[in-house]
């Protein structure tokens, strides 16, 4: 009788440990975990660790591509064949130049981001932790759409994350319109 009870208790403990371990690994390789790690790195002013969760090159390329869509478009139908060909070649050339453009300005971009992030006070960091805790995250395979709501302005800040080969989720794209609002609010740009 006593041995049977011991076996049942042992089985329950093993199942509980297995379930707990599974939940831990699910959390460890989730977008929310990466976001929490970013905020902890911000809090400890460990800027190198922050960039582990940001794919700056992808964010920059996606930002430039989205901002180019914001430019007034011309009516190519009214233009001649040579003008349309020139515009098409210009677009292709710009896409080829984006990686080189990022490489040129990478250090300045990261320095500006570090400078801004270093100015965040404890109240703002606690706000970020709270926002990440309640962020809406929709995961589809190795892609995730994240939406964080600003409690003051009620504006959403949306971005896209992708799971990398090492299992870490990184931010690869920030919604251009949301970023424009943020930059205008924070920097008056």
N, C-alpha and C positions, 0 to 999 in steps of 0.2 A: 504494500500500500504506500509506504513512504517512498519507495523507489519510483513508483509510477508518478507521484506528485512531483518529485525532483525532475524527472524527465519532461513533464509537461511545463514546469517552470523554466527549465533550460531551453526548451523549444520556443517558448514565448520570448525569452530574452534574446535568443538568436534571431528570431523573426523581427523583433523590435530593432535590434542593432542593424540588421540588413535594411530595413525600411528607413531607419535614420540615416544610414550611410548613403542610401540611394537619394534621399532628399537633399543631403549635404552636397553630393556631387552634382545634382540637378541645379542647386543654388550656385555652386562654384562656377559652373559653366553657363550662367544665364546673363542676359544683358543687364539686368538690375544689379547683379554682383559687380560687373564692370563699372557701372555708374557709381555705385557705392565706393569702389576703390578709387575712382577719380576724385570724389569729394574728400575721402580720407587723405589722399595725396595733396589736395588743395589745403586742407586743414593743417597738415604738417609741412606745408610749403615745399614739397618734394616735386618740383616741376618736371623732372625727368620721368617720374612715374606717371604723371598725368598724360604725357605724350605717348605712353605705352597704349593708352586707350583711345587715342585720336590718330586717325590716318590723315595727317595734315595735307599731304599731297592730293589725296582723293577729295578732301573737303575743298581745297583751293580750286582744283579742276572743275568740280561740280558747281562751285560758286561762280567761276568765270563763265561757264557755259550757261548757267541760269541768268546771269546778269546780261549776257549778250542777247538773250531772248527779250530782255526788258527794253532794249534799244528800239527806237521807232523803225519799223520795217518799211522798205520801199516796195513799190508795186513793180515787180520784175516783169510782169506781162506787158507793161508799157515801154520797157527798155528793149534795146536791140540785143541781138544774140551775143555780141562781144561784151556788153555790160553784164549780162547774166553769167557768162563764162568767167569774167573777171571776179564777180562776187563769189561764185562757187569756188574758184581757186583760192580766193582770200580766206574763205571759211575753212577750207582744208588746210591751208598754211597755218592759220591760227590754231587749229587743233594740234598740229605737229609742234607748234612752238610752246604750247602750254606747259609741258614738262620742263623745258629749258627755262621758261619764265619763273616757274616755281623754284627751280634750283637756284636761280639768281637771287630771289627774294626770301628764300626759306628761313635764313637766320633772322632777318628783320621781322618776318611774320611771327616766328616763335618768340622772339624777344618782346614784341608788342603784346602777344598773348600772355606771356609770363608776367610782364609788368602789370597788366590789368588784373590777372588772377591773384597776384601778390597783394593787391590793394583790398581784396575782399575781407570784410571784418567778420567777427564771430557770428553776428546776427545774420548776415547774408549766408554764411556757410550753413548755419542751422536751417535757414530757409531752403537751401539747396537740398539738404538731407531730407527734409520733410517733403519737398516737391518730388524727389526721386522715389521716395517711399510710396507715394500715391500716383506716380506716373503711369500712364496707360501705355502698355507695351504689347504689341501684336507681333508674335513670332511666327514666321513661315519658313521652315527649314533653317537655312543659315542667314536669313535676312530678318530684320526686326524694324518695325516702325514705332518710334517713341514719341509721345506727346506729353509735355510737362506744362501745367497751367500755372501762370503767375497769379498768386492769390490777390495781389493788389490791383493789377490791371485786368485780370481775367483773360489775358491774351494767352494763346497756346504757343509754345515753342516746340516745333516738331523737327525731328531729325531721324536719320536712317543709320542703323548699325548693321555690321556684317561680322559673322563669326569667321575668324581666321583659322589657318591650318593648325595653330597651336591651341585652339579652343577658346581663345580670348576674343571677346566681342569688342569691336572698335567702331567709333563713330566715323562714318565715311561720307556723309552728306548732311548738310543743314538746310532746312527749308529757307529758300532765298528771301521770300517775303517776310517771314518771321525774323530772320537775321537783320533785314533792313529796319524793321520796327525796333528791334533790340539796340542796334547801333545808334539809331536816332534818339532813342530814350536815354541811353547811357552816355553817349558822346556828343549828342546834338549834331551828328553828321548827316 
